[in-house]
Structures are given as structure tokens and as C-alpha cells.
Amino acid sequence: MKPEHNEKILLAGLAHNDREAVEKIYKENYGFIQALIINNNGSVDDARDVFQETMIVLFEKTRSGTLELNCQIRTYVYSVARRIWLKKLQQQSRFVGDLNLTETVVSVEEDLEDHLKRDSEFGMMEKAIQGLGEPCRGLLEAFYLRKRNMQEIASEFGYTNSENAKTQKYKCLMRLKKIFFKHYKNGTRDE
């Protein structure tokens, strides 16, 4: 089947609130929307909210029959999510810029390829982190995701002091970098 035909079936399913269609659209699009939001001053929770709002827009437009899709669903979802996020940033005064819709939509096609590549790289990084093992994975998550300081990490992981924890964090980063670039050079991307 042609990709356009598959997407029309997905949109028809979405219009009829078909669970499989909704899950497929979610599965194929959430990852790169999350990357978009996180890379632009957002959090995982922000990404969930923006994606939910985007899905509501897509659902309402397909249900009402007003959706005129002249691009892939992925491009449309990206465009809507980006616009929603830029509005939220502007409302929160975290973004000062022009939200000219024409510029946003025109640049989406060009930006999408970059975001898809970055999403693929995030997938490789996630694989590398999973391959890292403990205690490195936990230590890096404590520092970078949970924002723990070195003293807290030393105590949590049983290091004698924060300098030892810092040294271990460095070693773990070097190990992660080695694993990541091994996957990257071998071209084992999530495609």
C-alpha cells in the first residue's frame, strides 16, 4: 500500500476514534515531539501536554472533515505541536520572537529532517544508556535527570566523598560516549 493510502486509513480511524489508529499515530509521532519540546526549554510533562493538545486538534479536524492534509501526518503533527509550544513559551515569557504562522509552516518541512535525525540519535543514546549498566546508568541519571549534587550522589551510591563520585561520573560518561559512538559509527540507528 502507498504511504498516502495508509495515512488516509489512519486519519479515518482517528475520526472514528479507532484505538489502533490513535495508538499508531501516537507511537509514530510522540518521540520526536518530546525531543522538540525538551530541546526547546520544556520538560517531559510539557511534551505530554503539547502532544495531547496536538492530538485533540488532529482528532477534531479529522472528525469535522476540515482537515486538508497536503503533507504527511508526521509533518502536520510537528507543525501543530511546534505552534502550540511556541505559544506556551511566549505566554510563559520564555520565548521572545515572532510567531508568524507562515514562517513556522514553511520551515517545518526543512526542520523535520533535522528533528528526525536528532530523534534517531536520541534513540541510539537511549540504547547506549541501556547498555551502560549499573551503577553508571543510575549515577548519570541521578546527576543529569534528578539534578542531584555530587555530595548527594556520593552518599546515595556509597562513595567516600564527592570527588570520588565526580571521578566515577567522568568514567561513566567516557564509557557512555564509547558505547554511543560505537553504535553511531556502525550505523545501528533506530529507523
N, C-alpha and C positions, 0 to 999 in steps of 0.2 A: 504494500500500500504506500501511496505517496505521503510524505510528511504532512502536507496541507490537509489531506483527507483525514489522517489520524487526529490532527488538531481540531478539525471541524467536529469529529466524533466526540472528542474530549469536551469541547465547548457545549455541544448538545447535551452531553451527560451532565455537565455542570449546571446547565439551565434547568434540568430535571432533578437536580440535587442527587445525582448518582454518586454514591460513596466512592466507587472505584475511580471515577473521573476526578473527583476532588482530591483523593489521595495521590493520584498520579501527578496532577498539577502541582500539588504541594511538594512531593518528593523531587520532582524535576526542577523546581524553582526556589525552594526555601534557602538552600545552601548559599547561592550566590547573592540573594537578597540579604541574608545575615552578614555575609562578608562586606557588602556595600555599606550597611549600617554601622558595623563595628569599625570599619576603616574610615568612617566619617563621623567620629565623636559619639558613637552610640554604643549601646550595650546589647547583650543577648535578649533581654526583656524588650528593649526598644525594637529590635528586629522582629520579635514575635508580634508585637503590636502593629508595626507597619505592615508586616506580611498579612496579618488578619484583615486590616483595613483594605489592603490591595485585593485580597480575595473577595471581600464584600463588594468592592467596585466591579470586579470582573463578573461576579455572580449576578449582580443587579443589572449590569449591561447585557449579559447574555440572556437573562430571563426576560427582560423587556424587549429584546430584539434590536436594541440600539447600538450594539457593538459592531463597528465596521473595522474588522481586523485586516490590515494590509501588511502585516508583519507576523513573525512567529509569536506564539503566546508568551514565550520567554522574554522577548523584546518588549512586549506590551506590559507584562508584569514588572519588568525592570523600570520602565518609564513611569508607571503609576507609583511604584514604591519610592523611586527617587524623588518624584514630585512631593509625595506625602512627607518624606523625611526632610526635604529642604524646607517645607512649610513649618514642620515641627521645630527644626533648628532655628528658623527665623523667629518663631514665637518665643523660643527659649533664649533668644539673643545669643545663640552660639554660632550663628551664621549671618554674616552681613554681606549680602550680594544681591544680584538681580535674579529674580526667579522668572525670567522671560520664558514662557512655555515653549515658544518656537525654538529657542536655542537649546532648551533641555531635550526636546523631542528629536531635533536634528542630530544632536551629538550622541544620542543613545545607541544607534547602530554602530558607531565608531567605538564608543566606550565599552560596549557589550563584549567584544572580543577580548579586550584587556581584562575585564572582570571575569570572564570565563577562564582565561589563562590563570589569573590570580586564584580563582576558586579551585582550579586543578592543583595549583601549588599548595593551597591550604590543605587539600586532600592528601597530598604527599607528606606535608608536615604532620598531619594527624597520624598517618601511618608510621612516620618516623618516631613520633612521641609514643605511640603504642608499642613500637619495637624497642623503645628505650629501657623499659622495665623499671622495677623499683630498686632502690629508693629514689633514683634520679627523677623519674616522672613525678612522683609526689613532691619532691623538693622544688622542682621547677614550677609546678602548679601552685605550690604554696607561695612562692615568691612572685610569679608573674600574674596569676589569676586571683589568688586570695589576698595579694598585696601584703604578705607578712614580711616583717623586717628580719634581718639576719639573726638577731638575738632570739626572736620567737622560733625561727626555724631551727637554730642550734638546740634549743630546749625540746622542741617537738620531735626532732629526729635523733636526739641523743649525742650531738656533737659537743665537745668540751667547751668550745667558745664560738663566737660569731665569725672569727677569722677562719676557723676550720670549716664552718658551714659555707662561707664565701668561696673558699678554695674548692670545696666539693661541688658547689653550684657551677663554678667555672669548668670543672672537669666534665660535669654532666652536659653543659652547653656544647663543649667541644665534641663530646660523644654524639649528641643530637645532631650537630652540624655534619659530622661524618656520615651518620646514617641517612640524613636528608639528602646530601649531595650524591651519595651512592645511588639512591633511588632516582634522583633528578637526572644524573648523567646516564643512567641506564634507560631513562625514558619510561619508567614504570609509573606513569601518571594515571589518575582516576579519570578515565574518559568515558 
